Amino acid sequence: IGFGPNKFATEAFLDEIAARHGLDQLDLRLQLLKNTPRGQAVVRAVAEMSDYRRARPGRGMGFSFTDYSGTMVAAVAEVSIDKSRGKVSVHDFWLAIDPGIAVQPDNVIAQSESSIIYGLGLALTERISIKDGAVQQMNLLDYGVPRIFDVPELHIKLMATPNRPTGAGQMATPVVA
């Protein structure tokens, strides 16, 4: 699916625009969503959940939003980098999701958690290398899927609304990177 990589490019570009114009990335998204109340609601919710504007010495805060097939998703990640090893660590991950009517609320939350973990693997650890036309990874021992110690604290807020159900499948994956 191309949506994840495309969303990463879009969000990264919006961050560059915000930086170039001295705007806060979250405020820019709220401006762009002025005609999308559900989108604004998830952005405001995740900002509040994460205490987004609070300084965290030695850590950075990443923000992302997507409207994926009518499901509104906003996320914040608290991240640090061990510069000596080049290792990125995600300490906390907050997500607000509005999938319309949540037919199975517990499943929406569980699916969102697994989508985040899947996205972390795609962004940080999963690599396939090919040598002489052959894939080098043979099993989960040499393929870098996230392990339990790699998973940050996950904070999910389901914001079910009376809108038609729009899905919760892999809605969180595109906002992770």
C-alpha positions as CSV (number, residue, x, y, z in Angstrom):
1,I,0.0,0.0,0.0
2,G,1.5,3.4,-1.0
3,F,-0.6,5.4,1.5
4,G,2.0,5.1,4.4
5,P,5.0,6.3,2.5
6,N,3.0,9.0,0.7
7,K,1.7,10.2,4.1
8,F,5.2,10.3,5.5
9,A,6.3,12.5,2.7
10,T,3.3,14.8,3.0
11,E,3.7,15.2,6.8
12,A,7.5,15.7,6.6
13,F,6.9,18.4,3.9
14,L,4.3,20.1,6.1
15,D,6.9,20.1,9.0
16,E,9.4,21.7,6.7
17,I,6.8,24.4,5.7
18,A,6.0,25.0,9.3
19,A,9.7,25.4,10.2
20,R,10.4,27.6,7.3
21,H,7.6,30.0,8.3
22,G,8.2,29.8,12.0
23,L,4.9,28.0,12.7
24,D,4.2,25.3,15.2
25,Q,3.5,22.1,13.2
26,L,0.3,21.4,15.3
27,D,-1.0,24.9,14.7
28,L,-0.4,24.6,11.0
29,R,-2.4,21.4,10.9
30,L,-5.3,23.0,12.8
31,Q,-5.3,25.9,10.3
32,L,-5.4,23.4,7.4
33,L,-8.3,21.6,9.1
34,K,-10.4,24.7,9.7
35,N,-13.3,23.1,7.7
36,T,-12.9,19.6,9.1
37,P,-14.2,19.6,12.7
38,R,-13.6,15.9,13.2
39,G,-10.0,16.4,12.1
40,Q,-9.5,19.3,14.4
41,A,-11.0,17.3,17.3
42,V,-8.5,14.4,17.0
43,V,-5.6,16.9,16.7
44,R,-6.7,18.8,19.8
45,A,-7.3,15.6,21.7
46,V,-3.9,14.1,21.0
47,A,-2.2,17.4,21.9
48,E,-4.0,17.4,25.2
49,M,-3.3,13.7,25.9
50,S,0.4,14.1,25.3
51,D,0.8,17.5,26.9
52,Y,2.4,18.3,23.5
53,R,3.8,21.7,24.3
54,R,5.6,20.7,27.5
55,A,9.4,20.7,27.2
56,R,11.1,17.4,27.5
57,P,14.9,17.9,27.7
58,G,16.8,15.4,25.6
59,R,13.6,14.3,23.8
60,G,11.7,15.5,20.8
61,M,8.0,15.4,20.0
62,G,6.7,14.3,16.6
63,F,3.2,15.1,15.4
64,S,1.2,13.6,12.6
65,F,-2.4,13.6,11.2
66,T,-4.2,11.7,8.6
67,D,-7.7,11.4,7.1
68,Y,-7.5,7.8,6.0
69,S,-10.6,6.8,4.1
70,G,-12.7,9.1,6.3
71,T,-11.1,7.9,9.6
72,M,-9.5,10.8,11.4
73,V,-6.2,10.0,13.1
74,A,-3.7,12.2,15.0
75,A,-0.6,11.0,16.8
76,V,2.2,12.3,18.9
77,A,5.5,10.4,19.5
78,E,8.0,11.2,22.3
79,V,11.4,10.3,20.9
80,S,15.1,10.4,21.8
81,I,18.2,9.5,19.8
82,D,21.3,7.8,21.2
83,K,23.8,9.6,19.0
84,S,26.7,7.3,19.8
85,R,24.8,4.3,18.6
86,G,22.4,6.1,16.2
87,K,19.5,4.4,17.9
88,V,16.1,6.0,17.9
89,S,13.9,5.2,20.9
90,V,10.2,6.0,21.1
91,H,9.2,6.4,24.7
92,D,5.5,7.2,24.5
93,F,3.0,7.2,21.6
94,W,-0.4,8.9,21.8
95,L,-3.1,8.4,19.3
96,A,-6.6,9.8,18.9
97,I,-8.8,8.1,16.4
98,D,-12.3,8.9,15.1
99,P,-13.6,6.0,13.0
100,G,-17.2,7.2,13.0
101,I,-19.4,4.6,14.7
102,A,-17.1,2.2,16.5
103,V,-18.9,-1.1,16.1
104,Q,-16.4,-3.0,18.3
105,P,-14.6,-0.4,20.4
106,D,-12.2,-2.8,22.1
107,N,-11.2,-4.1,18.7
108,V,-10.6,-0.6,17.4
109,I,-8.2,0.1,20.2
110,A,-6.4,-3.2,19.8
111,Q,-6.1,-2.7,16.1
112,S,-4.7,0.8,16.6
113,E,-2.1,-0.6,19.0
114,S,-1.0,-3.2,16.6
115,S,-0.9,-0.7,13.7
116,I,1.4,1.5,15.8
117,I,3.7,-1.4,16.5
118,Y,3.7,-2.4,12.8
119,G,4.5,1.2,11.9
120,L,7.4,1.3,14.3
121,G,8.9,-1.7,12.7
122,L,8.5,-0.3,9.2
123,A,10.0,3.0,10.3
124,L,12.8,1.9,12.6
125,T,13.9,-1.8,12.4
126,E,12.6,-3.9,9.6
127,R,15.0,-4.3,6.7
128,I,15.3,-6.8,3.9
129,S,18.8,-7.1,2.4
130,I,19.5,-9.0,-0.9
131,K,22.8,-10.5,-1.9
132,D,23.3,-12.2,-5.2
133,G,19.6,-12.1,-5.8
134,A,18.7,-13.9,-2.5
135,V,17.0,-12.4,0.6
136,Q,19.5,-12.7,3.5
137,Q,16.9,-12.8,6.3
138,M,15.6,-16.2,6.9
139,N,13.4,-15.9,10.1
140,L,12.3,-13.6,12.9
141,L,15.7,-13.9,14.6
142,D,17.5,-12.0,11.8
143,Y,14.6,-9.8,10.6
144,G,14.1,-6.8,12.9
145,V,10.5,-6.8,14.0
146,P,9.8,-4.8,17.1
147,R,10.3,-6.8,20.3
148,I,8.3,-6.1,23.5
149,F,11.2,-3.9,24.8
150,D,11.0,-1.8,21.7
151,V,7.4,-0.9,22.2
152,P,6.7,2.4,23.8
153,E,3.9,3.2,26.2
154,L,0.8,3.4,24.0
155,H,-2.0,5.8,24.8
156,I,-5.1,5.4,22.6
157,K,-8.2,7.6,22.7
158,L,-11.1,6.3,20.7
159,M,-13.4,9.2,19.7
160,A,-16.4,7.4,18.3
161,T,-18.8,9.7,16.6
162,P,-22.3,9.2,15.0
163,N,-20.8,9.3,11.5
164,R,-20.8,6.2,9.3
165,P,-18.2,3.7,10.2
166,T,-15.1,4.4,8.2
167,G,-12.7,1.7,9.3
168,A,-10.0,1.0,11.8
169,G,-7.8,-1.6,10.0
170,Q,-4.3,-0.1,9.6
171,M,-5.3,3.5,10.2
172,A,-2.6,4.2,12.7
173,T,0.3,2.8,10.6
174,P,0.7,5.8,8.3
175,V,1.1,8.3,11.1
176,V,4.0,6.5,12.9
177,A,7.0,7.4,10.7
